[in-house]
């Protein structure tokens, strides 16, 4: 996926790296990279720098302007629960 397809607040799935399979929210874009957070391993205060080619976008956008780690975890819980269910079904 190219960097233009990524927007702030977009929910994305990591498809490469040690965090592959997990869902994150894009906190900011800078220098061709997306900075992602999930509110648990990657906190809102310290998002992970990720290459957009290693992300798959969803059709969900959340407002991250005033989001807390707790609210972010709650917003992503649905996505991560579906991912866990899919992995168990394989």
PDB file of N, CA, C and O in Angstrom:
ATOM      1  N   UNK A   1       0.852  -1.170   0.000  1.00  0.00           N
ATOM      2  CA  UNK A   1       0.000   0.000   0.000  1.00  0.00           C
ATOM      3  C   UNK A   1       0.896   1.231   0.000  1.00  0.00           C
ATOM      4  O   UNK A   1       1.892   1.274   0.722  1.00  0.00           O
ATOM      5  N   UNK A   2       0.554   2.216  -0.794  1.00  0.00           N
ATOM      6  CA  UNK A   2       1.380   3.416  -0.838  1.00  0.00           C
ATOM      7  C   UNK A   2       1.024   4.369   0.293  1.00  0.00           C
ATOM      8  O   UNK A   2      -0.035   4.256   0.910  1.00  0.00           O
ATOM      9  N   UNK A   3       1.914   5.298   0.551  1.00  0.00           N
ATOM     10  CA  UNK A   3       1.756   6.225   1.676  1.00  0.00           C
ATOM     11  C   UNK A   3       0.530   7.126   1.513  1.00  0.00           C
ATOM     12  O   UNK A   3      -0.038   7.569   2.511  1.00  0.00           O
ATOM     13  N   UNK A   4       0.114   7.403   0.277  1.00  0.00           N
ATOM     14  CA  UNK A   4      -1.033   8.270   0.059  1.00  0.00           C
ATOM     15  C   UNK A   4      -2.340   7.616   0.506  1.00  0.00           C
ATOM     16  O   UNK A   4      -3.298   8.311   0.843  1.00  0.00           O
ATOM     17  N   UNK A   5      -2.380   6.297   0.511  1.00  0.00           N
ATOM     18  CA  UNK A   5      -3.594   5.582   0.909  1.00  0.00           C
ATOM     19  C   UNK A   5      -3.798   5.596   2.427  1.00  0.00           C
ATOM     20  O   UNK A   5      -4.888   5.300   2.917  1.00  0.00           O
ATOM     21  N   UNK A   6      -2.750   5.939   3.155  1.00  0.00           N
ATOM     22  CA  UNK A   6      -2.811   5.972   4.618  1.00  0.00           C
ATOM     23  C   UNK A   6      -3.249   7.358   5.060  1.00  0.00           C
ATOM     24  O   UNK A   6      -2.762   8.366   4.547  1.00  0.00           O
ATOM     25  N   UNK A   7      -4.176   7.404   6.020  1.00  0.00           N
ATOM     26  CA  UNK A   7      -4.581   8.681   6.591  1.00  0.00           C
ATOM     27  C   UNK A   7      -4.609   8.549   8.110  1.00  0.00           C
ATOM     28  O   UNK A   7      -4.743   7.448   8.644  1.00  0.00           O
ATOM     29  N   UNK A   8      -4.482   9.661   8.786  1.00  0.00           N
ATOM     30  CA  UNK A   8      -4.494   9.667  10.243  1.00  0.00           C
ATOM     31  C   UNK A   8      -5.853   9.190  10.732  1.00  0.00           C
ATOM     32  O   UNK A   8      -6.892   9.645  10.252  1.00  0.00           O
ATOM     33  N   UNK A   9      -5.838   8.274  11.688  1.00  0.00           N
ATOM     34  CA  UNK A   9      -7.070   7.722  12.245  1.00  0.00           C
ATOM     35  C   UNK A   9      -7.509   6.422  11.594  1.00  0.00           C
ATOM     36  O   UNK A   9      -8.420   5.762  12.092  1.00  0.00           O
ATOM     37  N   UNK A  10      -6.884   6.046  10.500  1.00  0.00           N
ATOM     38  CA  UNK A  10      -7.241   4.820   9.798  1.00  0.00           C
ATOM     39  C   UNK A  10      -6.818   3.602  10.624  1.00  0.00           C
ATOM     40  O   UNK A  10      -5.717   3.575  11.174  1.00  0.00           O
ATOM     41  N   UNK A  11      -7.680   2.611  10.707  1.00  0.00           N
ATOM     42  CA  UNK A  11      -7.333   1.349  11.359  1.00  0.00           C
ATOM     43  C   UNK A  11      -6.650   0.477  10.316  1.00  0.00           C
ATOM     44  O   UNK A  11      -7.181   0.271   9.225  1.00  0.00           O
ATOM     45  N   UNK A  12      -5.466  -0.035  10.658  1.00  0.00           N
ATOM     46  CA  UNK A  12      -4.673  -0.835   9.730  1.00  0.00           C
ATOM     47  C   UNK A  12      -4.259  -2.144  10.393  1.00  0.00           C
ATOM     48  O   UNK A  12      -4.228  -2.264  11.618  1.00  0.00           O
ATOM     49  N   UNK A  13      -3.941  -3.122   9.545  1.00  0.00           N
ATOM     50  CA  UNK A  13      -3.442  -4.406  10.024  1.00  0.00           C
ATOM     51  C   UNK A  13      -1.988  -4.524   9.586  1.00  0.00           C
ATOM     52  O   UNK A  13      -1.657  -4.288   8.425  1.00  0.00           O
ATOM     53  N   UNK A  14      -1.136  -4.888  10.516  1.00  0.00           N
ATOM     54  CA  UNK A  14       0.270  -5.086  10.193  1.00  0.00           C
ATOM     55  C   UNK A  14       0.407  -6.426   9.488  1.00  0.00           C
ATOM     56  O   UNK A  14      -0.096  -7.440   9.973  1.00  0.00           O
ATOM     57  N   UNK A  15       1.091  -6.436   8.337  1.00  0.00           N
ATOM     58  CA  UNK A  15       1.241  -7.684   7.577  1.00  0.00           C
ATOM     59  C   UNK A  15       2.689  -8.130   7.493  1.00  0.00           C
ATOM     60  O   UNK A  15       2.986  -9.140   6.855  1.00  0.00           O
ATOM     61  N   UNK A  16       3.603  -7.389   8.131  1.00  0.00           N
ATOM     62  CA  UNK A  16       5.020  -7.768   8.119  1.00  0.00           C
ATOM     63  C   UNK A  16       5.661  -7.362   9.435  1.00  0.00           C
ATOM     64  O   UNK A  16       5.266  -6.375  10.054  1.00  0.00           O
ATOM     65  N   UNK A  17       6.644  -8.127   9.848  1.00  0.00           N
ATOM     66  CA  UNK A  17       7.353  -7.829  11.082  1.00  0.00           C
ATOM     67  C   UNK A  17       6.848  -8.672  12.238  1.00  0.00           C
ATOM     68  O   UNK A  17       5.946  -9.494  12.082  1.00  0.00           O
ATOM     69  N   UNK A  18       7.446  -8.454  13.402  1.00  0.00           N
ATOM     70  CA  UNK A  18       7.066  -9.255  14.572  1.00  0.00           C
ATOM     71  C   UNK A  18       5.656  -8.955  15.051  1.00  0.00           C
ATOM     72  O   UNK A  18       5.083  -9.741  15.805  1.00  0.00           O
ATOM     73  N   UNK A  19       5.093  -7.847  14.634  1.00  0.00           N
ATOM     74  CA  UNK A  19       3.741  -7.467  15.042  1.00  0.00           C
ATOM     75  C   UNK A  19       2.686  -7.819  13.987  1.00  0.00           C
ATOM     76  O   UNK A  19       1.560  -7.329  14.055  1.00  0.00           O
ATOM     77  N   UNK A  20       3.042  -8.662  13.018  1.00  0.00           N
ATOM     78  CA  UNK A  20       2.103  -8.976  11.942  1.00  0.00           C
ATOM     79  C   UNK A  20       0.857  -9.664  12.493  1.00  0.00           C
ATOM     80  O   UNK A  20       0.926 -10.473  13.418  1.00  0.00           O
ATOM     81  N   UNK A  21      -0.274  -9.321  11.903  1.00  0.00           N
ATOM     82  CA  UNK A  21      -1.551  -9.882  12.318  1.00  0.00           C
ATOM     83  C   UNK A  21      -2.299  -9.019  13.310  1.00  0.00           C
ATOM     84  O   UNK A  21      -3.473  -9.275  13.579  1.00  0.00           O
ATOM     85  N   UNK A  22      -1.658  -8.008  13.861  1.00  0.00           N
ATOM     86  CA  UNK A  22      -2.292  -7.134  14.845  1.00  0.00           C
ATOM     87  C   UNK A  22      -2.846  -5.879  14.177  1.00  0.00           C
ATOM     88  O   UNK A  22      -2.375  -5.450  13.124  1.00  0.00           O
ATOM     89  N   UNK A  23      -3.846  -5.315  14.811  1.00  0.00           N
ATOM     90  CA  UNK A  23      -4.479  -4.099  14.300  1.00  0.00           C
ATOM     91  C   UNK A  23      -4.000  -2.886  15.082  1.00  0.00           C
ATOM     92  O   UNK A  23      -3.784  -2.951  16.292  1.00  0.00           O
ATOM     93  N   UNK A  24      -3.841  -1.786  14.371  1.00  0.00           N
ATOM     94  CA  UNK A  24      -3.351  -0.540  14.940  1.00  0.00           C
ATOM     95  C   UNK A  24      -4.117   0.628  14.341  1.00  0.00           C
ATOM     96  O   UNK A  24      -4.800   0.481  13.328  1.00  0.00           O
ATOM     97  N   UNK A  25      -3.997   1.788  14.975  1.00  0.00           N
ATOM     98  CA  UNK A  25      -4.528   3.027  14.419  1.00  0.00           C
ATOM     99  C   UNK A  25      -3.353   3.902  14.022  1.00  0.00           C
ATOM    100  O   UNK A  25      -2.346   3.964  14.728  1.00  0.00           O
ATOM    101  N   UNK A  26      -3.486   4.572  12.900  1.00  0.00           N
ATOM    102  CA  UNK A  26      -2.442   5.485  12.438  1.00  0.00           C
ATOM    103  C   UNK A  26      -2.572   6.778  13.242  1.00  0.00           C
ATOM    104  O   UNK A  26      -3.600   7.454  13.190  1.00  0.00           O
ATOM    105  N   UNK A  27      -1.521   7.111  13.980  1.00  0.00           N
ATOM    106  CA  UNK A  27      -1.523   8.299  14.822  1.00  0.00           C
ATOM    107  C   UNK A  27      -1.039   9.534  14.068  1.00  0.00           C
ATOM    108  O   UNK A  27      -1.532  10.640  14.288  1.00  0.00           O
ATOM    109  N   UNK A  28      -0.063   9.331  13.170  1.00  0.00           N
ATOM    110  CA  UNK A  28       0.418  10.444  12.344  1.00  0.00           C
ATOM    111  C   UNK A  28       1.158   9.888  11.142  1.00  0.00           C
ATOM    112  O   UNK A  28       1.537   8.718  11.108  1.00  0.00           O
ATOM    113  N   UNK A  29       1.358  10.756  10.152  1.00  0.00           N
ATOM    114  CA  UNK A  29       2.148  10.443   8.962  1.00  0.00           C
ATOM    115  C   UNK A  29       3.275  11.442   8.894  1.00  0.00           C
ATOM    116  O   UNK A  29       3.075  12.638   9.104  1.00  0.00           O
ATOM    117  N   UNK A  30       4.468  10.944   8.599  1.00  0.00           N
ATOM    118  CA  UNK A  30       5.609  11.848   8.534  1.00  0.00           C
ATOM    119  C   UNK A  30       6.730  11.202   7.735  1.00  0.00           C
ATOM    120  O   UNK A  30       7.117  10.067   8.015  1.00  0.00           O
ATOM    121  N   UNK A  31       7.246  11.905   6.754  1.00  0.00           N
ATOM    122  CA  UNK A  31       8.385  11.428   5.998  1.00  0.00           C
ATOM    123  C   UNK A  31       8.157  10.126   5.261  1.00  0.00           C
ATOM    124  O   UNK A  31       9.087   9.332   5.115  1.00  0.00           O
ATOM    125  N   UNK A  32       6.944   9.886   4.793  1.00  0.00           N
ATOM    126  CA  UNK A  32       6.657   8.660   4.062  1.00  0.00           C
ATOM    127  C   UNK A  32       6.394   7.459   4.950  1.00  0.00           C
ATOM    128  O   UNK A  32       6.225   6.348   4.446  1.00  0.00           O
ATOM    129  N   UNK A  33       6.357   7.655   6.257  1.00  0.00           N
ATOM    130  CA  UNK A  33       6.096   6.566   7.189  1.00  0.00           C
ATOM    131  C   UNK A  33       4.796   6.828   7.942  1.00  0.00           C
ATOM    132  O   UNK A  33       4.354   7.970   8.071  1.00  0.00           O
ATOM    133  N   UNK A  34       4.197   5.752   8.433  1.00  0.00           N
ATOM    134  CA  UNK A  34       3.023   5.854   9.284  1.00  0.00           C
ATOM    135  C   UNK A  34       3.462   5.540  10.710  1.00  0.00           C
ATOM    136  O   UNK A  34       4.273   4.640  10.925  1.00  0.00           O
ATOM    137  N   UNK A  35       2.943   6.259  11.663  1.00  0.00           N
ATOM    138  CA  UNK A  35       3.223   6.010  13.072  1.00  0.00           C
ATOM    139  C   UNK A  35       1.962   5.407  13.668  1.00  0.00           C
ATOM    140  O   UNK A  35       0.911   6.048  13.703  1.00  0.00           O
ATOM    141  N   UNK A  36       2.075   4.156  14.141  1.00  0.00           N
ATOM    142  CA  UNK A  36       0.907   3.398  14.567  1.00  0.00           C
ATOM    143  C   UNK A  36       0.956   3.092  16.059  1.00  0.00           C
ATOM    144  O   UNK A  36       2.031   2.980  16.648  1.00  0.00           O
ATOM    145  N   UNK A  37      -0.225   2.959  16.662  1.00  0.00           N
ATOM    146  CA  UNK A  37      -0.336   2.640  18.077  1.00  0.00           C
ATOM    147  C   UNK A  37      -1.547   1.746  18.288  1.00  0.00           C
ATOM    148  O   UNK A  37      -2.514   1.791  17.528  1.00  0.00           O
ATOM    149  N   UNK A  38      -1.474   0.930  19.343  1.00  0.00           N
ATOM    150  CA  UNK A  38      -2.616   0.091  19.704  1.00  0.00           C
ATOM    151  C   UNK A  38      -3.091   0.345  21.134  1.00  0.00           C
ATOM    152  O   UNK A  38      -4.085  -0.242  21.560  1.00  0.00           O
ATOM    153  N   UNK A  39      -2.406   1.201  21.876  1.00  0.00           N
ATOM    154  CA  UNK A  39      -2.810   1.537  23.236  1.00  0.00           C
ATOM    155  C   UNK A  39      -2.301   0.571  24.284  1.00  0.00           C
ATOM    156  O   UNK A  39      -2.513   0.793  25.476  1.00  0.00           O
ATOM    157  N   UNK A  40      -1.635  -0.493  23.873  1.00  0.00           N
ATOM    158  CA  UNK A  40      -1.130  -1.477  24.824  1.00  0.00           C
ATOM    159  C   UNK A  40       0.381  -1.628  24.654  1.00  0.00           C
ATOM    160  O   UNK A  40       1.150  -1.050  25.422  1.00  0.00           O
ATOM    161  N   UNK A  41       0.807  -2.392  23.664  1.00  0.00           N
ATOM    162  CA  UNK A  41       2.240  -2.568  23.414  1.00  0.00           C
ATOM    163  C   UNK A  41       2.839  -1.285  22.849  1.00  0.00           C
ATOM    164  O   UNK A  41       3.955  -0.902  23.199  1.00  0.00           O
ATOM    165  N   UNK A  42       2.095  -0.635  21.984  1.00  0.00           N
ATOM    166  CA  UNK A  42       2.509   0.640  21.416  1.00  0.00           C
ATOM    167  C   UNK A  42       1.535   1.709  21.886  1.00  0.00           C
ATOM    168  O   UNK A  42       0.402   1.787  21.411  1.00  0.00           O
ATOM    169  N   UNK A  43       1.986   2.526  22.818  1.00  0.00           N
ATOM    170  CA  UNK A  43       1.145   3.534  23.434  1.00  0.00           C
ATOM    171  C   UNK A  43       0.955   4.733  22.500  1.00  0.00           C
ATOM    172  O   UNK A  43       1.721   4.937  21.558  1.00  0.00           O
ATOM    173  N   UNK A  44      -0.064   5.502  22.782  1.00  0.00           N
ATOM    174  CA  UNK A  44      -0.374   6.698  22.007  1.00  0.00           C
ATOM    175  C   UNK A  44       0.792   7.686  22.077  1.00  0.00           C
ATOM    176  O   UNK A  44       1.074   8.384  21.103  1.00  0.00           O
ATOM    177  N   UNK A  45       1.468   7.747  23.228  1.00  0.00           N
ATOM    178  CA  UNK A  45       2.562   8.692  23.422  1.00  0.00           C
ATOM    179  C   UNK A  45       3.820   8.304  22.648  1.00  0.00           C
ATOM    180  O   UNK A  45       4.654   9.164  22.363  1.00  0.00           O
ATOM    181  N   UNK A  46       3.968   7.029  22.304  1.00  0.00           N
ATOM    182  CA  UNK A  46       5.174   6.540  21.630  1.00  0.00           C
ATOM    183  C   UNK A  46       4.799   5.581  20.507  1.00  0.00           C
ATOM    184  O   UNK A  46       5.043   4.380  20.624  1.00  0.00           O
ATOM    185  N   UNK A  47       4.212   6.082  19.424  1.00  0.00           N
ATOM    186  CA  UNK A  47       3.795   5.188  18.336  1.00  0.00           C
ATOM    187  C   UNK A  47       4.982   4.594  17.587  1.00  0.00           C
ATOM    188  O   UNK A  47       6.077   5.159  17.590  1.00  0.00           O
ATOM    189  N   UNK A  48       4.756   3.456  16.949  1.00  0.00           N
ATOM    190  CA  UNK A  48       5.790   2.755  16.181  1.00  0.00           C
ATOM    191  C   UNK A  48       5.858   3.303  14.764  1.00  0.00           C
ATOM    192  O   UNK A  48       4.830   3.499  14.114  1.00  0.00           O
ATOM    193  N   UNK A  49       7.068   3.549  14.291  1.00  0.00           N
ATOM    194  CA  UNK A  49       7.293   3.986  12.923  1.00  0.00           C
ATOM    195  C   UNK A  49       7.218   2.760  12.020  1.00  0.00           C
ATOM    196  O   UNK A  49       7.939   1.786  12.238  1.00  0.00           O
ATOM    197  N   UNK A  50       6.355   2.799  11.012  1.00  0.00           N
ATOM    198  CA  UNK A  50       6.131   1.632  10.162  1.00  0.00           C
ATOM    199  C   UNK A  50       6.046   2.052   8.698  1.00  0.00           C
ATOM    200  O   UNK A  50       5.464   3.085   8.367  1.00  0.00           O
ATOM    201  N   UNK A  51       6.628   1.247   7.839  1.00  0.00           N
ATOM    202  CA  UNK A  51       6.555   1.456   6.409  1.00  0.00           C
ATOM    203  C   UNK A  51       5.127   1.143   5.944  1.00  0.00           C
ATOM    204  O   UNK A  51       4.611   0.069   6.256  1.00  0.00           O
ATOM    205  N   UNK A  52       4.480   2.044   5.211  1.00  0.00           N
ATOM    206  CA  UNK A  52       3.110   1.789   4.744  1.00  0.00           C
ATOM    207  C   UNK A  52       2.968   0.539   3.872  1.00  0.00           C
ATOM    208  O   UNK A  52       1.873  -0.014   3.765  1.00  0.00           O
ATOM    209  N   UNK A  53       4.045   0.093   3.257  1.00  0.00           N
ATOM    210  CA  UNK A  53       3.978  -1.138   2.462  1.00  0.00           C
ATOM    211  C   UNK A  53       3.718  -2.359   3.341  1.00  0.00           C
ATOM    212  O   UNK A  53       3.291  -3.400   2.843  1.00  0.00           O
ATOM    213  N   UNK A  54       3.970  -2.241   4.628  1.00  0.00           N
ATOM    214  CA  UNK A  54       3.786  -3.351   5.560  1.00  0.00           C
ATOM    215  C   UNK A  54       2.452  -3.275   6.290  1.00  0.00           C
ATOM    216  O   UNK A  54       2.245  -3.963   7.289  1.00  0.00           O
ATOM    217  N   UNK A  55       1.555  -2.442   5.793  1.00  0.00           N
ATOM    218  CA  UNK A  55       0.249  -2.268   6.411  1.00  0.00           C
ATOM    219  C   UNK A  55      -0.858  -2.541   5.406  1.00  0.00           C
ATOM    220  O   UNK A  55      -0.724  -2.242   4.219  1.00  0.00           O
ATOM    221  N   UNK A  56      -1.942  -3.108   5.891  1.00  0.00           N
ATOM    222  CA  UNK A  56      -3.139  -3.307   5.063  1.00  0.00           C
ATOM    223  C   UNK A  56      -4.260  -2.495   5.705  1.00  0.00           C
ATOM    224  O   UNK A  56      -4.562  -2.666   6.886  1.00  0.00           O
ATOM    225  N   UNK A  57      -4.871  -1.614   4.922  1.00  0.00           N
ATOM    226  CA  UNK A  57      -5.884  -0.743   5.499  1.00  0.00           C
ATOM    227  C   UNK A  57      -7.230  -1.440   5.622  1.00  0.00           C
ATOM    228  O   UNK A  57      -7.527  -2.393   4.903  1.00  0.00           O
ATOM    229  N   UNK A  58      -8.037  -0.940   6.554  1.00  0.00           N
ATOM    230  CA  UNK A  58      -9.422  -1.368   6.704  1.00  0.00           C
ATOM    231  C   UNK A  58     -10.295  -0.198   6.249  1.00  0.00           C
ATOM    232  O   UNK A  58      -9.778   0.837   5.827  1.00  0.00           O
ATOM    233  N   UNK A  59     -11.576  -0.357   6.330  1.00  0.00           N
ATOM    234  CA  UNK A  59     -12.491   0.720   5.950  1.00  0.00           C
ATOM    235  C   UNK A  59     -12.930   1.547   7.151  1.00  0.00           C
ATOM    236  O   UNK A  59     -13.889   2.313   7.056  1.00  0.00           O
ATOM    237  N   UNK A  60     -12.240   1.403   8.277  1.00  0.00           N
ATOM    238  CA  UNK A  60     -12.631   2.077   9.505  1.00  0.00           C
ATOM    239  C   UNK A  60     -11.673   3.214   9.827  1.00  0.00           C
ATOM    240  O   UNK A  60     -10.455   3.053   9.760  1.00  0.00           O
ATOM    241  N   UNK A  61     -12.232   4.352  10.172  1.00  0.00           N
ATOM    242  CA  UNK A  61     -11.448   5.502  10.603  1.00  0.00           C
ATOM    243  C   UNK A  61     -11.967   5.921  11.974  1.00  0.00           C
ATOM    244  O   UNK A  61     -13.176   6.027  12.183  1.00  0.00           O
ATOM    245  N   UNK A  62     -11.049   6.158  12.902  1.00  0.00           N
ATOM    246  CA  UNK A  62     -11.425   6.623  14.237  1.00  0.00           C
ATOM    247  C   UNK A  62     -10.799   7.991  14.476  1.00  0.00           C
ATOM    248  O   UNK A  62      -9.782   8.329  13.871  1.00  0.00           O
ATOM    249  N   UNK A  63     -11.402   8.768  15.351  1.00  0.00           N
ATOM    250  CA  UNK A  63     -10.884  10.093  15.683  1.00  0.00           C
ATOM    251  C   UNK A  63      -9.787   9.932  16.727  1.00  0.00           C
ATOM    252  O   UNK A  63     -10.060   9.528  17.857  1.00  0.00           O
ATOM    253  N   UNK A  64      -8.561  10.241  16.361  1.00  0.00           N
ATOM    254  CA  UNK A  64      -7.433  10.070  17.274  1.00  0.00           C
ATOM    255  C   UNK A  64      -6.953  11.388  17.874  1.00  0.00           C
ATOM    256  O   UNK A  64      -5.917  11.423  18.539  1.00  0.00           O
ATOM    257  N   UNK A  65      -7.694  12.472  17.647  1.00  0.00           N
ATOM    258  CA  UNK A  65      -7.235  13.778  18.120  1.00  0.00           C
ATOM    259  C   UNK A  65      -7.188  13.859  19.648  1.00  0.00           C
ATOM    260  O   UNK A  65      -6.257  14.453  20.192  1.00  0.00           O
ATOM    261  N   UNK A  66      -8.135  13.297  20.335  1.00  0.00           N
ATOM    262  CA  UNK A  66      -8.178  13.349  21.800  1.00  0.00           C
ATOM    263  C   UNK A  66      -8.254  11.953  22.412  1.00  0.00           C
ATOM    264  O   UNK A  66      -8.808  11.782  23.498  1.00  0.00           O
ATOM    265  N   UNK A  67      -7.707  10.962  21.727  1.00  0.00           N
ATOM    266  CA  UNK A  67      -7.858   9.574  22.164  1.00  0.00           C
ATOM    267  C   UNK A  67      -6.860   9.234  23.271  1.00  0.00           C
ATOM    268  O   UNK A  67      -5.732   9.728  23.288  1.00  0.00           O
ATOM    269  N   UNK A  68      -7.301   8.382  24.188  1.00  0.00           N
ATOM    270  CA  UNK A  68      -6.437   7.873  25.245  1.00  0.00           C
ATOM    271  C   UNK A  68      -6.093   6.430  24.921  1.00  0.00           C
ATOM    272  O   UNK A  68      -6.697   5.830  24.031  1.00  0.00           O
ATOM    273  N   UNK A  69      -5.133   5.874  25.633  1.00  0.00           N
ATOM    274  CA  UNK A  69      -4.756   4.480  25.406  1.00  0.00           C
ATOM    275  C   UNK A  69      -5.934   3.540  25.665  1.00  0.00           C
ATOM    276  O   UNK A  69      -6.144   2.577  24.928  1.00  0.00           O
ATOM    277  N   UNK A  70      -6.693   3.828  26.710  1.00  0.00           N
ATOM    278  CA  UNK A  70      -7.845   2.988  27.054  1.00  0.00           C
ATOM    279  C   UNK A  70      -8.904   3.011  25.949  1.00  0.00           C
ATOM    280  O   UNK A  70      -9.437   1.969  25.570  1.00  0.00           O
ATOM    281  N   UNK A  71      -9.200   4.196  25.441  1.00  0.00           N
ATOM    282  CA  UNK A  71     -10.196   4.320  24.372  1.00  0.00           C
ATOM    283  C   UNK A  71      -9.704   3.664  23.086  1.00  0.00           C
ATOM    284  O   UNK A  71     -10.492   3.078  22.344  1.00  0.00           O
ATOM    285  N   UNK A  72      -8.411   3.761  22.822  1.00  0.00           N
ATOM    286  CA  UNK A  72      -7.849   3.138  21.625  1.00  0.00           C
ATOM    287  C   UNK A  72      -7.926   1.620  21.717  1.00  0.00           C
ATOM    288  O   UNK A  72      -8.282   0.960  20.740  1.00  0.00           O
ATOM    289  N   UNK A  73      -7.599   1.060  22.873  1.00  0.00           N
ATOM    290  CA  UNK A  73      -7.712  -0.395  23.061  1.00  0.00           C
ATOM    291  C   UNK A  73      -9.149  -0.850  22.845  1.00  0.00           C
ATOM    292  O   UNK A  73      -9.385  -1.881  22.215  1.00  0.00           O
ATOM    293  N   UNK A  74     -10.109  -0.089  23.363  1.00  0.00           N
ATOM    294  CA  UNK A  74     -11.524  -0.440  23.209  1.00  0.00           C
ATOM    295  C   UNK A  74     -11.947  -0.377  21.742  1.00  0.00           C
ATOM    296  O   UNK A  74     -12.697  -1.233  21.272  1.00  0.00           O
ATOM    297  N   UNK A  75     -11.467   0.631  21.023  1.00  0.00           N
ATOM    298  CA  UNK A  75     -11.832   0.779  19.606  1.00  0.00           C
ATOM    299  C   UNK A  75     -11.248  -0.349  18.761  1.00  0.00           C
ATOM    300  O   UNK A  75     -11.869  -0.774  17.787  1.00  0.00           O
ATOM    301  N   UNK A  76     -10.068  -0.836  19.118  1.00  0.00           N
ATOM    302  CA  UNK A  76      -9.416  -1.895  18.342  1.00  0.00           C
ATOM    303  C   UNK A  76      -9.777  -3.296  18.823  1.00  0.00           C
ATOM    304  O   UNK A  76      -9.428  -4.275  18.163  1.00  0.00           O
ATOM    305  N   UNK A  77     -10.461  -3.417  19.945  1.00  0.00           N
ATOM    306  CA  UNK A  77     -10.784  -4.728  20.519  1.00  0.00           C
ATOM    307  C   UNK A  77     -11.587  -5.591  19.552  1.00  0.00           C
ATOM    308  O   UNK A  77     -11.349  -6.794  19.452  1.00  0.00           O
ATOM    309  N   UNK A  78     -12.528  -4.991  18.846  1.00  0.00           N
ATOM    310  CA  UNK A  78     -13.355  -5.740  17.889  1.00  0.00           C
ATOM    311  C   UNK A  78     -12.493  -6.357  16.790  1.00  0.00           C
ATOM    312  O   UNK A  78     -12.687  -7.515  16.422  1.00  0.00           O
ATOM    313  N   UNK A  79     -11.556  -5.594  16.275  1.00  0.00           N
ATOM    314  CA  UNK A  79     -10.691  -6.082  15.207  1.00  0.00           C
ATOM    315  C   UNK A  79      -9.785  -7.208  15.704  1.00  0.00           C
ATOM    316  O   UNK A  79      -9.643  -8.232  15.035  1.00  0.00           O
ATOM    317  N   UNK A  80      -9.174  -7.021  16.872  1.00  0.00           N
ATOM    318  CA  UNK A  80      -8.269  -8.029  17.401  1.00  0.00           C
ATOM    319  C   UNK A  80      -9.008  -9.300  17.813  1.00  0.00           C
ATOM    320  O   UNK A  80      -8.460 -10.397  17.701  1.00  0.00           O
ATOM    321  N   UNK A  81     -10.239  -9.163  18.285  1.00  0.00           N
ATOM    322  CA  UNK A  81     -11.035 -10.338  18.633  1.00  0.00           C
ATOM    323  C   UNK A  81     -11.361 -11.154  17.382  1.00  0.00           C
ATOM    324  O   UNK A  81     -11.310 -12.384  17.417  1.00  0.00           O
ATOM    325  N   UNK A  82     -11.693 -10.488  16.287  1.00  0.00           N
ATOM    326  CA  UNK A  82     -11.971 -11.189  15.034  1.00  0.00           C
ATOM    327  C   UNK A  82     -10.715 -11.867  14.497  1.00  0.00           C
ATOM    328  O   UNK A  82     -10.792 -12.955  13.927  1.00  0.00           O
ATOM    329  N   UNK A  83      -9.561 -11.230  14.677  1.00  0.00           N
ATOM    330  CA  UNK A  83      -8.293 -11.819  14.226  1.00  0.00           C
ATOM    331  C   UNK A  83      -7.979 -13.076  15.030  1.00  0.00           C
ATOM    332  O   UNK A  83      -7.524 -14.074  14.472  1.00  0.00           O
ATOM    333  N   UNK A  84      -8.222 -13.028  16.345  1.00  0.00           N
ATOM    334  CA  UNK A  84      -7.967 -14.198  17.187  1.00  0.00           C
ATOM    335  C   UNK A  84      -8.904 -15.341  16.805  1.00  0.00           C
ATOM    336  O   UNK A  84      -8.487 -16.499  16.780  1.00  0.00           O
ATOM    337  N   UNK A  85     -10.169 -15.027  16.506  1.00  0.00           N
ATOM    338  CA  UNK A  85     -11.136 -16.041  16.124  1.00  0.00           C
ATOM    339  C   UNK A  85     -10.748 -16.686  14.796  1.00  0.00           C
ATOM    340  O   UNK A  85     -10.858 -17.903  14.641  1.00  0.00           O
ATOM    341  N   UNK A  86     -10.302 -15.892  13.856  1.00  0.00           N
ATOM    342  CA  UNK A  86      -9.887 -16.402  12.537  1.00  0.00           C
ATOM    343  C   UNK A  86      -8.683 -17.321  12.667  1.00  0.00           C
ATOM    344  O   UNK A  86      -8.626 -18.357  12.004  1.00  0.00           O
ATOM    345  N   UNK A  87      -7.727 -16.966  13.502  1.00  0.00           N
ATOM    346  CA  UNK A  87      -6.533 -17.789  13.680  1.00  0.00           C
ATOM    347  C   UNK A  87      -6.881 -19.135  14.313  1.00  0.00           C
ATOM    348  O   UNK A  87      -6.299 -20.159  13.955  1.00  0.00           O
ATOM    349  N   UNK A  88      -7.830 -19.136  15.254  1.00  0.00           N
ATOM    350  CA  UNK A  88      -8.237 -20.383  15.881  1.00  0.00           C
ATOM    351  C   UNK A  88      -8.991 -21.274  14.921  1.00  0.00           C
ATOM    352  O   UNK A  88      -8.940 -22.499  15.036  1.00  0.00           O
ATOM    353  N   UNK A  89      -9.697 -20.668  13.967  1.00  0.00           N
ATOM    354  CA  UNK A  89     -10.498 -21.424  13.008  1.00  0.00           C
ATOM    355  C   UNK A  89      -9.669 -22.098  11.926  1.00  0.00           C
ATOM    356  O   UNK A  89     -10.162 -23.006  11.256  1.00  0.00           O
ATOM    357  N   UNK A  90      -8.422 -21.677  11.737  1.00  0.00           N
ATOM    358  CA  UNK A  90      -7.578 -22.247  10.688  1.00  0.00           C
ATOM    359  C   UNK A  90      -7.142 -23.643  10.985  1.00  0.00           C
ATOM    360  O   UNK A  90      -6.426 -24.249  10.188  1.00  0.00           O
TER     361      UNK A  90
END
